[in-house]
Amino acid sequence: MSRAPSVIAALRAFLPGFLSTRPVLSPPQRRAIWAIQACRTPVLGGHVHACADCARRHFAYHSCNHKACPQCGKEATAQWVAREQGKLIGAPYFMVTFTLPEELRGLFFGRDAKAAYDAFFAAASEALRDKLASPKWLGAVNNGFTAVLHTWNQQMGFHPHLHCIVPGGGLNARGGFVRVKSAQFLLPVPVLSRAFRHHFKAQMRQRGWQCDPAVWRVDWGVHIQPFGSGENAVKYLGAYVARSVIADSRLLSITDTHVTFRYKDRAQGNATRTLTLEGTEFCKRYLRHVLPRRLRSIRHYGFCHPAAKKTRLKIIVLSGKTLHLGAAPPSAAAAPQTRAFPCPCCQRAMLRIGKIPAHWQQPAPVCARAPPAATAAA
Protein backbone atom coordinates (compact mmCIF):
# COMPACT_ATOMS: atom_id res chain seq x y z
CA MET A 1 0.00 0.00 0.00
CA SER A 2 2.90 2.33 0.74
CA ARG A 3 6.53 2.05 -0.27
CA ALA A 4 7.69 3.83 2.89
CA PRO A 5 5.45 2.64 5.77
CA SER A 6 4.55 5.35 8.24
CA VAL A 7 2.37 5.49 11.32
CA ILE A 8 0.34 8.43 10.00
CA ALA A 9 -0.39 6.53 6.77
CA ALA A 10 -1.55 3.47 8.71
CA LEU A 11 -3.83 5.50 10.96
CA ARG A 12 -5.39 7.46 8.13
CA ALA A 13 -5.96 4.26 6.19
CA PHE A 14 -7.62 2.28 8.99
CA LEU A 15 -9.31 4.94 11.15
CA PRO A 16 -12.46 5.06 8.98
CA GLY A 17 -12.88 1.30 9.32
CA PHE A 18 -12.20 1.48 13.04
CA LEU A 19 -14.80 4.23 13.52
CA SER A 20 -17.35 2.19 11.55
CA THR A 21 -17.32 -0.35 14.40
CA ARG A 22 -18.84 2.36 16.63
CA PRO A 23 -16.23 2.17 19.40
CA VAL A 24 -16.75 3.91 22.73
CA LEU A 25 -14.35 6.86 22.61
CA SER A 26 -13.59 9.62 25.08
CA PRO A 27 -13.61 13.29 24.01
CA PRO A 28 -9.76 13.43 24.09
CA GLN A 29 -9.62 10.39 21.79
CA ARG A 30 -12.04 12.00 19.33
CA ARG A 31 -9.99 15.18 19.41
CA ALA A 32 -6.85 13.14 18.69
CA ILE A 33 -8.51 11.43 15.71
CA TRP A 34 -9.50 14.79 14.25
CA ALA A 35 -5.97 16.18 14.74
CA ILE A 36 -4.31 13.15 13.15
CA GLN A 37 -6.55 13.30 10.10
CA ALA A 38 -6.18 17.09 9.67
CA CYS A 39 -2.45 17.43 10.41
CA ARG A 40 -0.48 18.99 7.52
CA THR A 41 -3.52 19.12 5.26
CA PRO A 42 -5.38 22.11 3.79
CA VAL A 43 -7.85 21.84 6.69
CA LEU A 44 -5.38 23.63 9.01
CA GLY A 45 -4.15 26.13 6.44
CA GLY A 46 -0.53 26.93 5.70
CA HIS A 47 1.73 28.95 3.39
CA VAL A 48 2.66 29.01 -0.28
CA HIS A 49 6.33 29.10 -1.33
CA ALA A 50 7.56 29.88 -4.84
CA CYS A 51 10.89 29.83 -6.68
CA ALA A 52 12.07 33.18 -8.09
CA ASP A 53 13.62 31.54 -11.18
CA CYS A 54 11.18 28.90 -12.45
CA ALA A 55 8.00 29.95 -10.56
CA ARG A 56 7.70 26.45 -9.07
CA ARG A 57 5.32 26.44 -6.08
CA HIS A 58 5.28 24.46 -2.84
CA PHE A 59 2.37 24.24 -0.40
CA ALA A 60 3.39 23.87 3.28
CA TYR A 61 0.47 23.05 5.53
CA HIS A 62 0.38 23.61 9.28
CA SER A 63 0.90 20.86 11.85
CA CYS A 64 -1.68 20.01 14.50
CA ASN A 65 0.93 19.82 17.32
CA HIS A 66 -1.22 17.26 19.11
CA LYS A 67 0.76 14.98 21.39
CA ALA A 68 -0.88 11.88 19.92
CA CYS A 69 0.06 12.82 16.35
CA PRO A 70 2.93 10.65 15.06
CA GLN A 71 4.41 13.36 12.81
CA CYS A 72 4.61 16.22 15.35
CA GLY A 73 6.88 16.89 18.30
CA LYS A 74 10.40 16.60 16.86
CA GLU A 75 11.39 20.21 17.56
CA ALA A 76 9.73 20.14 21.00
CA THR A 77 11.81 17.08 21.88
CA ALA A 78 15.10 18.79 20.94
CA GLN A 79 14.18 21.85 23.00
CA TRP A 80 13.25 19.73 26.02
CA VAL A 81 16.52 17.78 25.91
CA ALA A 82 18.61 20.97 25.67
CA ARG A 83 16.70 22.59 28.55
CA GLU A 84 16.91 19.58 30.88
CA GLN A 85 20.60 18.99 30.22
CA GLY A 86 21.21 22.56 31.36
CA LYS A 87 19.71 21.68 34.76
CA LEU A 88 22.04 18.77 35.55
CA ILE A 89 24.11 19.04 38.71
CA GLY A 90 27.53 17.56 39.47
CA ALA A 91 26.38 14.24 40.93
CA PRO A 92 25.69 10.68 39.73
CA TYR A 93 22.27 10.21 38.17
CA PHE A 94 19.84 7.32 38.33
CA MET A 95 16.76 6.23 36.39
CA VAL A 96 14.04 5.07 38.80
CA THR A 97 11.06 3.34 37.18
CA PHE A 98 7.73 2.79 38.96
CA THR A 99 5.21 0.28 37.61
CA LEU A 100 1.77 -0.49 39.01
CA PRO A 101 0.44 -4.07 39.32
CA GLU A 102 -1.73 -5.21 36.44
CA GLU A 103 -4.77 -5.47 38.73
CA LEU A 104 -4.84 -1.67 39.15
CA ARG A 105 -4.61 -0.67 35.48
CA GLY A 106 -8.38 -0.48 35.17
CA LEU A 107 -8.22 2.74 37.21
CA PHE A 108 -6.83 4.61 34.20
CA PHE A 109 -10.00 4.23 32.12
CA GLY A 110 -13.26 6.03 32.64
CA ARG A 111 -14.23 9.26 34.34
CA ASP A 112 -11.53 9.03 37.04
CA ALA A 113 -8.64 8.45 34.64
CA LYS A 114 -6.98 11.80 35.32
CA ALA A 115 -7.33 11.34 39.08
CA ALA A 116 -5.70 7.91 38.78
CA TYR A 117 -2.71 9.35 36.93
CA ASP A 118 -2.43 12.13 39.52
CA ALA A 119 -2.45 9.52 42.29
CA PHE A 120 0.26 7.59 40.44
CA PHE A 121 2.49 10.67 40.27
CA ALA A 122 1.77 11.58 43.89
CA ALA A 123 2.60 8.13 45.26
CA ALA A 124 5.86 7.80 43.32
CA SER A 125 7.04 11.34 44.14
CA GLU A 126 6.22 11.07 47.85
CA ALA A 127 8.00 7.73 48.10
CA LEU A 128 11.11 9.13 46.43
CA ARG A 129 11.18 12.34 48.45
CA ASP A 130 10.74 10.54 51.76
CA LYS A 131 13.52 8.03 51.14
CA LEU A 132 15.96 10.54 49.64
CA ALA A 133 15.45 12.76 52.70
CA SER A 134 16.00 9.91 55.16
CA PRO A 135 19.32 10.23 57.09
CA LYS A 136 19.68 6.46 56.76
CA TRP A 137 20.17 6.80 53.00
CA LEU A 138 21.01 10.03 51.19
CA GLY A 139 19.86 12.54 53.79
CA ALA A 140 18.98 15.20 51.20
CA VAL A 141 16.06 17.08 52.73
CA ASN A 142 16.07 19.36 49.69
CA ASN A 143 16.08 16.91 46.79
CA GLY A 144 14.72 16.99 43.26
CA PHE A 145 13.87 14.83 40.26
CA THR A 146 11.84 14.77 37.04
CA ALA A 147 9.08 12.22 36.35
CA VAL A 148 7.95 11.26 32.82
CA LEU A 149 4.85 9.16 32.19
CA HIS A 150 4.83 6.32 29.65
CA THR A 151 1.75 4.19 29.02
CA TRP A 152 2.89 1.69 26.37
CA ASN A 153 5.15 -1.30 25.91
CA GLN A 154 6.90 -2.57 22.79
CA GLN A 155 3.73 -4.25 21.50
CA MET A 156 1.64 -1.07 21.98
CA GLY A 157 -0.10 -2.66 24.95
CA PHE A 158 -1.25 -0.59 27.93
CA HIS A 159 1.56 -0.58 30.48
CA PRO A 160 1.60 2.60 32.61
CA HIS A 161 4.92 3.39 34.28
CA LEU A 162 6.89 6.41 35.46
CA HIS A 163 10.51 7.11 34.59
CA CYS A 164 12.19 9.40 37.11
CA ILE A 165 15.55 11.07 36.45
CA VAL A 166 16.98 11.32 39.97
CA PRO A 167 20.26 13.08 40.83
CA GLY A 168 22.18 11.43 43.63
CA GLY A 169 22.68 14.65 45.54
CA GLY A 170 20.94 17.53 47.32
CA LEU A 171 20.99 19.73 50.40
CA ASN A 172 20.81 18.38 53.92
CA ALA A 173 18.99 20.00 56.88
CA ARG A 174 21.94 22.37 57.49
CA GLY A 175 22.06 23.55 53.89
CA GLY A 176 25.18 21.59 52.98
CA PHE A 177 25.54 19.53 49.84
CA VAL A 178 25.41 15.73 50.17
CA ARG A 179 25.83 13.10 47.48
CA VAL A 180 25.57 9.33 47.21
CA LYS A 181 28.57 7.36 48.37
CA SER A 182 28.57 5.20 45.25
CA ALA A 183 27.58 6.03 41.68
CA GLN A 184 26.06 2.53 41.47
CA PHE A 185 23.70 2.75 44.46
CA LEU A 186 20.90 5.18 45.28
CA LEU A 187 18.33 3.39 47.44
CA PRO A 188 17.40 -0.22 48.30
CA VAL A 189 14.73 -1.35 45.85
CA PRO A 190 12.58 -3.21 48.47
CA VAL A 191 12.51 -0.13 50.70
CA LEU A 192 11.40 2.16 47.86
CA SER A 193 8.89 -0.42 46.61
CA ARG A 194 7.19 -0.68 50.01
CA ALA A 195 7.05 3.11 50.31
CA PHE A 196 5.52 3.39 46.83
CA ARG A 197 2.87 0.80 47.70
CA HIS A 198 2.09 2.54 51.00
CA HIS A 199 1.62 5.96 49.41
CA PHE A 200 -0.54 4.65 46.56
CA LYS A 201 -2.75 2.84 49.06
CA ALA A 202 -3.14 6.14 50.93
CA GLN A 203 -4.06 7.88 47.68
CA MET A 204 -6.76 5.30 46.96
CA ARG A 205 -8.12 5.51 50.49
CA GLN A 206 -8.24 9.30 50.20
CA ARG A 207 -10.36 9.04 47.03
CA GLY A 208 -12.59 6.26 48.35
CA TRP A 209 -11.50 3.69 45.75
CA GLN A 210 -11.68 -0.07 46.34
CA CYS A 211 -9.60 -2.93 44.91
CA ASP A 212 -8.67 -6.54 45.54
CA PRO A 213 -6.84 -6.67 48.91
CA ALA A 214 -4.40 -9.20 47.45
CA VAL A 215 -2.77 -6.45 45.41
CA TRP A 216 -1.16 -5.04 48.56
CA ARG A 217 0.65 -8.32 49.23
CA VAL A 218 2.47 -8.59 45.91
CA ASP A 219 5.78 -7.04 44.95
CA TRP A 220 5.39 -3.65 43.27
CA GLY A 221 7.62 -3.00 40.30
CA VAL A 222 10.44 -0.57 41.10
CA HIS A 223 13.68 -0.55 39.14
CA ILE A 224 16.76 1.61 39.72
CA GLN A 225 19.48 1.96 37.07
CA PRO A 226 22.65 4.10 37.31
CA PHE A 227 22.97 6.63 34.46
CA GLY A 228 26.30 8.37 34.98
CA SER A 229 26.22 12.15 34.55
CA GLY A 230 22.54 12.13 33.54
CA GLU A 231 22.96 13.33 29.95
CA ASN A 232 22.14 9.91 28.48
CA ALA A 233 19.09 9.61 30.72
CA VAL A 234 17.73 12.92 29.41
CA LYS A 235 18.39 11.84 25.81
CA TYR A 236 16.68 8.50 26.41
CA LEU A 237 13.52 10.10 27.77
CA GLY A 238 13.69 12.89 25.21
CA ALA A 239 12.79 10.38 22.52
CA TYR A 240 9.41 9.87 24.21
CA VAL A 241 8.35 13.16 25.80
CA ALA A 242 6.74 14.56 22.64
CA ARG A 243 6.53 11.50 20.38
CA SER A 244 3.82 8.93 19.85
CA VAL A 245 3.47 5.27 20.78
CA ILE A 246 5.40 3.80 17.85
CA ALA A 247 7.94 5.26 15.42
CA ASP A 248 7.98 4.93 11.65
CA SER A 249 11.31 3.10 11.82
CA ARG A 250 9.64 0.11 13.49
CA LEU A 251 7.05 -0.41 10.77
CA LEU A 252 7.81 -3.18 8.26
CA SER A 253 4.76 -3.21 6.01
CA ILE A 254 1.22 -1.90 5.62
CA THR A 255 -1.25 -3.93 3.59
CA ASP A 256 -4.90 -3.30 2.84
CA THR A 257 -5.90 -5.01 6.09
CA HIS A 258 -2.87 -5.41 8.38
CA VAL A 259 0.13 -3.58 9.88
CA THR A 260 3.40 -5.37 10.66
CA PHE A 261 6.06 -3.91 12.95
CA ARG A 262 9.08 -5.04 14.93
CA TYR A 263 9.44 -4.97 18.69
CA LYS A 264 11.89 -6.04 21.39
CA ASP A 265 10.94 -9.01 23.53
CA ARG A 266 11.99 -7.93 27.03
CA ALA A 267 11.41 -11.43 28.45
CA GLN A 268 13.90 -12.92 25.97
CA GLY A 269 16.81 -10.55 26.39
CA ASN A 270 15.48 -7.85 24.02
CA ALA A 271 15.33 -10.24 21.08
CA THR A 272 13.80 -8.65 17.98
CA ARG A 273 10.37 -10.04 17.05
CA THR A 274 7.68 -9.09 14.55
CA LEU A 275 3.98 -8.59 15.20
CA THR A 276 1.13 -8.30 12.69
CA LEU A 277 -2.11 -6.60 13.72
CA GLU A 278 -5.34 -5.94 11.93
CA GLY A 279 -5.78 -2.31 10.97
CA THR A 280 -8.64 -1.77 13.40
CA GLU A 281 -6.65 -3.38 16.24
CA PHE A 282 -3.67 -1.16 15.41
CA CYS A 283 -5.87 1.94 15.73
CA LYS A 284 -7.44 0.63 18.93
CA ARG A 285 -4.07 0.08 20.59
CA TYR A 286 -2.80 3.43 19.38
CA LEU A 287 -5.77 5.42 20.71
CA ARG A 288 -5.62 3.60 24.03
CA HIS A 289 -2.65 5.80 24.94
CA VAL A 290 -4.36 9.17 24.40
CA LEU A 291 -4.11 10.84 27.79
CA PRO A 292 -6.97 12.63 29.57
CA ARG A 293 -7.41 16.32 28.95
CA ARG A 294 -5.10 18.69 30.85
CA LEU A 295 -2.96 15.89 32.25
CA ARG A 296 0.71 16.86 32.64
CA SER A 297 2.74 13.83 31.64
CA ILE A 298 6.07 15.47 32.66
CA ARG A 299 6.40 16.81 36.21
CA HIS A 300 9.33 18.37 38.05
CA TYR A 301 9.87 18.14 41.80
CA GLY A 302 12.13 19.88 44.31
CA PHE A 303 15.07 21.82 42.94
CA CYS A 304 14.39 20.41 39.45
CA HIS A 305 11.24 22.51 39.22
CA PRO A 306 11.55 25.59 36.96
CA ALA A 307 10.52 27.82 39.87
CA ALA A 308 13.44 26.58 42.02
CA LYS A 309 16.18 28.14 39.88
CA LYS A 310 17.89 29.88 42.83
CA THR A 311 18.19 26.67 44.83
CA ARG A 312 19.28 24.70 41.76
CA LEU A 313 22.09 27.18 41.00
CA LYS A 314 23.30 26.88 44.59
CA ILE A 315 23.36 23.09 44.32
CA ILE A 316 25.20 23.25 40.98
CA VAL A 317 27.92 25.41 42.55
CA LEU A 318 28.22 23.26 45.70
CA SER A 319 28.34 20.07 43.61
CA GLY A 320 31.45 21.32 41.82
CA LYS A 321 29.94 21.71 38.37
CA THR A 322 30.95 24.69 36.23
CA LEU A 323 28.31 27.40 36.26
CA HIS A 324 27.99 29.54 33.13
CA LEU A 325 26.82 33.06 33.91
CA GLY A 326 25.28 35.48 31.44
CA ALA A 327 23.54 34.66 28.20
CA ALA A 328 23.64 31.02 27.20
CA PRO A 329 25.48 30.24 23.95
CA PRO A 330 23.20 29.61 21.01
CA SER A 331 22.35 25.97 20.55
CA ALA A 332 21.42 24.48 17.23
CA ALA A 333 19.08 22.03 18.93
CA ALA A 334 17.30 24.60 21.07
CA ALA A 335 17.09 27.39 18.52
CA PRO A 336 13.86 27.64 16.53
CA GLN A 337 14.39 26.25 13.07
CA THR A 338 12.90 27.92 10.02
CA ARG A 339 12.11 25.53 7.20
CA ALA A 340 13.51 26.56 3.82
CA PHE A 341 12.09 24.54 0.95
CA PRO A 342 14.52 24.02 -1.95
CA CYS A 343 13.19 24.19 -5.47
CA PRO A 344 13.19 20.69 -7.06
CA CYS A 345 14.36 22.21 -10.37
CA CYS A 346 17.16 24.66 -9.48
CA GLN A 347 17.68 23.79 -5.75
CA ARG A 348 17.37 27.44 -4.73
CA ALA A 349 15.52 28.36 -1.55
CA MET A 350 11.88 29.18 -2.19
CA LEU A 351 10.31 32.41 -0.97
CA ARG A 352 7.07 32.62 0.96
CA ILE A 353 4.53 34.42 -1.22
CA GLY A 354 1.17 33.81 0.42
CA LYS A 355 -0.91 32.32 3.19
CA ILE A 356 -3.51 29.55 2.99
CA PRO A 357 -6.34 30.25 5.45
CA ALA A 358 -7.64 27.39 7.55
CA HIS A 359 -11.10 26.35 6.43
CA TRP A 360 -12.26 24.32 9.37
CA GLN A 361 -14.89 25.44 11.86
CA GLN A 362 -15.92 24.31 15.28
CA PRO A 363 -18.90 21.93 15.03
CA ALA A 364 -22.24 23.34 16.10
CA PRO A 365 -23.69 22.14 19.42
CA VAL A 366 -25.68 18.95 19.08
CA CYS A 367 -28.54 20.18 21.22
CA ALA A 368 -28.63 23.73 19.89
CA ARG A 369 -31.96 25.35 20.64
CA ALA A 370 -33.75 27.49 18.07
CA PRO A 371 -34.19 31.19 18.88
CA PRO A 372 -37.52 32.12 20.47
CA ALA A 373 -40.30 33.08 18.08
CA ALA A 374 -41.09 36.75 17.67
CA THR A 375 -44.17 38.02 19.50
CA ALA A 376 -46.36 40.91 18.58
CA ALA A 377 -46.03 44.05 20.66
CA ALA A 378 -48.84 44.57 23.10
C-alpha positions in Angstrom: 0.0 0.0 0.0 2.9 2.3 0.7 6.5 2.0 -0.3 7.7 3.8 2.9 5.5 2.6 5.8 4.6 5.4 8.2 2.4 5.5 11.3 0.3 8.4 10.0 -0.4 6.5 6.8 -1.6 3.5 8.7 -3.8 5.5 11.0 -5.4 7.5 8.1 -6.0 4.3 6.2 -7.6 2.3 9.0 -9.3 4.9 11.2 -12.5 5.1 9.0 -12.9 1.3 9.3 -12.2 1.5 13.0 -14.8 4.2 13.5 -17.3 2.2 11.6 -17.3 -0.4 14.4 -18.8 2.4 16.6 -16.2 2.2 19.4 -16.8 3.9 22.7 -14.4 6.9 22.6 -13.6 9.6 25.1 -13.6 13.3 24.0 -9.8 13.4 24.1 -9.6 10.4 21.8 -12.0 12.0 19.3 -10.0 15.2 19.4 -6.8 13.1 18.7 -8.5 11.4 15.7 -9.5 14.8 14.3 -6.0 16.2 14.7 -4.3 13.1 13.2 -6.5 13.3 10.1 -6.2 17.1 9.7 -2.5 17.4 10.4 -0.5 19.0 7.5 -3.5 19.1 5.3 -5.4 22.1 3.8 -7.8 21.8 6.7 -5.4 23.6 9.0 -4.2 26.1 6.4 -0.5 26.9 5.7 1.7 29.0 3.4 2.7 29.0 -0.3 6.3 29.1 -1.3 7.6 29.9 -4.8 10.9 29.8 -6.7 12.1 33.2 -8.1 13.6 31.5 -11.2 11.2 28.9 -12.4 8.0 29.9 -10.6 7.7 26.4 -9.1 5.3 26.4 -6.1 5.3 24.5 -2.8 2.4 24.2 -0.4 3.4 23.9 3.3 0.5 23.0 5.5 0.4 23.6 9.3 0.9 20.9 11.8 -1.7 20.0 14.5 0.9 19.8 17.3 -1.2 17.3 19.1 0.8 15.0 21.4 -0.9 11.9 19.9 0.1 12.8 16.4 2.9 10.7 15.1 4.4 13.4 12.8 4.6 16.2 15.3 6.9 16.9 18.3 10.4 16.6 16.9 11.4 20.2 17.6 9.7 20.1 21.0 11.8 17.1 21.9 15.1 18.8 20.9 14.2 21.9 23.0 13.2 19.7 26.0 16.5 17.8 25.9 18.6 21.0 25.7 16.7 22.6 28.6 16.9 19.6 30.9 20.6 19.0 30.2 21.2 22.6 31.4 19.7 21.7 34.8 22.0 18.8 35.5 24.1 19.0 38.7 27.5 17.6 39.5 26.4 14.2 40.9 25.7 10.7 39.7 22.3 10.2 38.2 19.8 7.3 38.3 16.8 6.2 36.4 14.0 5.1 38.8 11.1 3.3 37.2 7.7 2.8 39.0 5.2 0.3 37.6 1.8 -0.5 39.0 0.4 -4.1 39.3 -1.7 -5.2 36.4 -4.8 -5.5 38.7 -4.8 -1.7 39.1 -4.6 -0.7 35.5 -8.4 -0.5 35.2 -8.2 2.7 37.2 -6.8 4.6 34.2 -10.0 4.2 32.1 -13.3 6.0 32.6 -14.2 9.3 34.3 -11.5 9.0 37.0 -8.6 8.4 34.6 -7.0 11.8 35.3 -7.3 11.3 39.1 -5.7 7.9 38.8 -2.7 9.4 36.9 -2.4 12.1 39.5 -2.4 9.5 42.3 0.3 7.6 40.4 2.5 10.7 40.3 1.8 11.6 43.9 2.6 8.1 45.3 5.9 7.8 43.3 7.0 11.3 44.1 6.2 11.1 47.8 8.0 7.7 48.1 11.1 9.1 46.4 11.2 12.3 48.4 10.7 10.5 51.8 13.5 8.0 51.1 16.0 10.5 49.6 15.5 12.8 52.7 16.0 9.9 55.2 19.3 10.2 57.1 19.7 6.5 56.8 20.2 6.8 53.0 21.0 10.0 51.2 19.9 12.5 53.8 19.0 15.2 51.2 16.1 17.1 52.7 16.1 19.4 49.7 16.1 16.9 46.8 14.7 17.0 43.3 13.9 14.8 40.3 11.8 14.8 37.0 9.1 12.2 36.4 8.0 11.3 32.8 4.9 9.2 32.2 4.8 6.3 29.6 1.7 4.2 29.0 2.9 1.7 26.4 5.1 -1.3 25.9 6.9 -2.6 22.8 3.7 -4.2 21.5 1.6 -1.1 22.0 -0.1 -2.7 25.0 -1.2 -0.6 27.9 1.6 -0.6 30.5 1.6 2.6 32.6 4.9 3.4 34.3 6.9 6.4 35.5 10.5 7.1 34.6 12.2 9.4 37.1 15.6 11.1 36.5 17.0 11.3 40.0 20.3 13.1 40.8 22.2 11.4 43.6 22.7 14.7 45.5 20.9 17.5 47.3 21.0 19.7 50.4 20.8 18.4 53.9 19.0 20.0 56.9 21.9 22.4 57.5 22.1 23.5 53.9 25.2 21.6 53.0 25.5 19.5 49.8 25.4 15.7 50.2 25.8 13.1 47.5 25.6 9.3 47.2 28.6 7.4 48.4 28.6 5.2 45.2 27.6 6.0 41.7 26.1 2.5 41.5 23.7 2.7 44.5 20.9 5.2 45.3 18.3 3.4 47.4 17.4 -0.2 48.3 14.7 -1.4 45.9 12.6 -3.2 48.5 12.5 -0.1 50.7 11.4 2.2 47.9 8.9 -0.4 46.6 7.2 -0.7 50.0 7.0 3.1 50.3 5.5 3.4 46.8 2.9 0.8 47.7 2.1 2.5 51.0 1.6 6.0 49.4 -0.5 4.7 46.6 -2.7 2.8 49.1 -3.1 6.1 50.9 -4.1 7.9 47.7 -6.8 5.3 47.0 -8.1 5.5 50.5 -8.2 9.3 50.2 -10.4 9.0 47.0 -12.6 6.3 48.3 -11.5 3.7 45.8 -11.7 -0.1 46.3 -9.6 -2.9 44.9 -8.7 -6.5 45.5 -6.8 -6.7 48.9 -4.4 -9.2 47.4 -2.8 -6.4 45.4 -1.2 -5.0 48.6 0.6 -8.3 49.2 2.5 -8.6 45.9 5.8 -7.0 44.9 5.4 -3.7 43.3 7.6 -3.0 40.3 10.4 -0.6 41.1 13.7 -0.6 39.1 16.8 1.6 39.7 19.5 2.0 37.1 22.7 4.1 37.3 23.0 6.6 34.5 26.3 8.4 35.0 26.2 12.1 34.6 22.5 12.1 33.5 23.0 13.3 29.9 22.1 9.9 28.5 19.1 9.6 30.7 17.7 12.9 29.4 18.4 11.8 25.8 16.7 8.5 26.4 13.5 10.1 27.8 13.7 12.9 25.2 12.8 10.4 22.5 9.4 9.9 24.2 8.4 13.2 25.8 6.7 14.6 22.6 6.5 11.5 20.4 3.8 8.9 19.8 3.5 5.3 20.8 5.4 3.8 17.9 7.9 5.3 15.4 8.0 4.9 11.7 11.3 3.1 11.8 9.6 0.1 13.5 7.0 -0.4 10.8 7.8 -3.2 8.3 4.8 -3.2 6.0 1.2 -1.9 5.6 -1.2 -3.9 3.6 -4.9 -3.3 2.8 -5.9 -5.0 6.1 -2.9 -5.4 8.4 0.1 -3.6 9.9 3.4 -5.4 10.7 6.1 -3.9 12.9 9.1 -5.0 14.9 9.4 -5.0 18.7 11.9 -6.0 21.4 10.9 -9.0 23.5 12.0 -7.9 27.0 11.4 -11.4 28.5 13.9 -12.9 26.0 16.8 -10.6 26.4 15.5 -7.8 24.0 15.3 -10.2 21.1 13.8 -8.7 18.0 10.4 -10.0 17.0 7.7 -9.1 14.5 4.0 -8.6 15.2 1.1 -8.3 12.7 -2.1 -6.6 13.7 -5.3 -5.9 11.9 -5.8 -2.3 11.0 -8.6 -1.8 13.4 -6.7 -3.4 16.2 -3.7 -1.2 15.4 -5.9 1.9 15.7 -7.4 0.6 18.9 -4.1 0.1 20.6 -2.8 3.4 19.4 -5.8 5.4 20.7 -5.6 3.6 24.0 -2.7 5.8 24.9 -4.4 9.2 24.4 -4.1 10.8 27.8 -7.0 12.6 29.6 -7.4 16.3 28.9 -5.1 18.7 30.8 -3.0 15.9 32.2 0.7 16.9 32.6 2.7 13.8 31.6 6.1 15.5 32.7 6.4 16.8 36.2 9.3 18.4 38.0 9.9 18.1 41.8 12.1 19.9 44.3 15.1 21.8 42.9 14.4 20.4 39.4 11.2 22.5 39.2 11.6 25.6 37.0 10.5 27.8 39.9 13.4 26.6 42.0 16.2 28.1 39.9 17.9 29.9 42.8 18.2 26.7 44.8 19.3 24.7 41.8 22.1 27.2 41.0 23.3 26.9 44.6 23.4 23.1 44.3 25.2 23.3 41.0 27.9 25.4 42.5 28.2 23.3 45.7 28.3 20.1 43.6 31.5 21.3 41.8 29.9 21.7 38.4 31.0 24.7 36.2 28.3 27.4 36.3 28.0 29.5 33.1 26.8 33.1 33.9 25.3 35.5 31.4 23.5 34.7 28.2 23.6 31.0 27.2 25.5 30.2 23.9 23.2 29.6 21.0 22.3 26.0 20.5 21.4 24.5 17.2 19.1 22.0 18.9 17.3 24.6 21.1 17.1 27.4 18.5 13.9 27.6 16.5 14.4 26.2 13.1 12.9 27.9 10.0 12.1 25.5 7.2 13.5 26.6 3.8 12.1 24.5 1.0 14.5 24.0 -2.0 13.2 24.2 -5.5 13.2 20.7 -7.1 14.4 22.2 -10.4 17.2 24.7 -9.5 17.7 23.8 -5.7 17.4 27.4 -4.7 15.5 28.4 -1.5 11.9 29.2 -2.2 10.3 32.4 -1.0 7.1 32.6 1.0 4.5 34.4 -1.2 1.2 33.8 0.4 -0.9 32.3 3.2 -3.5 29.6 3.0 -6.3 30.3 5.5 -7.6 27.4 7.5 -11.1 26.4 6.4 -12.3 24.3 9.4 -14.9 25.4 11.9 -15.9 24.3 15.3 -18.9 21.9 15.0 -22.2 23.3 16.1 -23.7 22.1 19.4 -25.7 18.9 19.1 -28.5 20.2 21.2 -28.6 23.7 19.9 -32.0 25.4 20.6 -33.8 27.5 18.1 -34.2 31.2 18.9 -37.5 32.1 20.5 -40.3 33.1 18.1 -41.1 36.8 17.7 -44.2 38.0 19.5 -46.4 40.9 18.6 -46.0 44.0 20.7 -48.8 44.6 23.1 
